[in-house]
């Protein structure tokens, strides 16, 4: 899909994953970027919640999390992060595939389909990431898989230095219990 403000490109690594290229309006003052427009995303994405995370230290890892039925649009609005998505949908043609990219400005984002785990690693200090979600966060249904699982073989660009206890205790890929998406 193309519009005056947004180009959406399907990824071939994960079914339903989309790369979002936001086209800025620039002038002598700087740049202006539309963060979200219902007309551009259409009926495919209904915005329910917006979250923001700030990580002051390079090497901070968050994820790999997912919540059934929840799509996300993720954008890095300051700093630089390695963004990682894993397809957990056993019925998907891309089940088990991993996609990663570097998000470093508000001009690029990812649209993550329901049934995929998401995480990121900060590549610089002072990273801010915005998540737009199609469902309100529910701690009772959120889960994930381990970021360092040897079966997944995620090629992290840096060795993570700061990982929460909760993320260290997520199940391994082989022990992960599939849920219906």
Secondary structure as GFF3:
##gff-version 3
##sequence-region A 1 181
A	DSSP	beta_strand	6	10	.	.	.	ID=ss1
A	DSSP	beta_strand	18	22	.	.	.	ID=ss2
A	DSSP	beta_strand	25	27	.	.	.	ID=ss3
A	DSSP	beta_strand	30	32	.	.	.	ID=ss4
A	DSSP	alpha_helix	38	41	.	.	.	ID=ss5
A	DSSP	three_ten_helix	42	44	.	.	.	ID=ss6
A	DSSP	beta_strand	49	55	.	.	.	ID=ss7
A	DSSP	beta_strand	60	67	.	.	.	ID=ss8
A	DSSP	beta_strand	72	78	.	.	.	ID=ss9
A	DSSP	beta_strand	81	87	.	.	.	ID=ss10
A	DSSP	beta_strand	98	103	.	.	.	ID=ss11
A	DSSP	beta_strand	108	112	.	.	.	ID=ss12
A	DSSP	beta_strand	116	122	.	.	.	ID=ss13
A	DSSP	beta_strand	127	133	.	.	.	ID=ss14
A	DSSP	beta_strand	142	144	.	.	.	ID=ss15
A	DSSP	beta_strand	162	163	.	.	.	ID=ss16
A	DSSP	alpha_helix	165	168	.	.	.	ID=ss17
A	DSSP	three_ten_helix	173	175	.	.	.	ID=ss18
###
